[in-house]
Amino acid sequence: MTRHLTKIFVLADTHNHLPPNVLALARGVDEIWHLGDVCAPTLLDELRLIGPPVTVVRGNCDSEIAWPTALDLVRQDVRFRMQHIPPPPHRPPKDCDVFLHGHTHVPRDDVIGGVRFLNPGCVTRPNRGAPASIAYLEFKREKEFDWRVVRIR
């Protein structure tokens, strides 16, 4: 029996705008994770129409107090923390394997203190010469996943 492994669509910093091609890129995934600065909660309704569950954390530009500022999730025995603003580089969290964040508007894939830091970049206003982007987090087998940042055209 083949076990289904998870494919997650990850985005951040939409700032009230969701280009139509982003919705197309999100089709066929198992989950959608938004790393904050949604700004317009109705934007999440558009993502929910695609079908998979949508998980969101509150960013510094969000006013929805019902959204958590940080969220811990476990997928395929990997401990993830979702939080909009990353901690200082000299203080990586000790209780997660992967720290997903937005805020900088720049894609990231770094390991600091044994924690992998990932940022999908920004959908609407990329920073420091980075293109607008999203990312896919796709498990190939238990405890092993690929992280792929995709440029939005």
Secondary structure, DSSP 8 states (H G I E B T S, - for coil): ------EEEEE---TT---HHHHHHTTT-SEEEE-S----THHHHHHHTTSS-EEE---TT---TTS-SEEEEEETTEEEEEESS---TT---SS-SEEE--SSSS-EEEEETTEEEEE---SS---TT---EEEEEEEEETTEEEEEEEE--
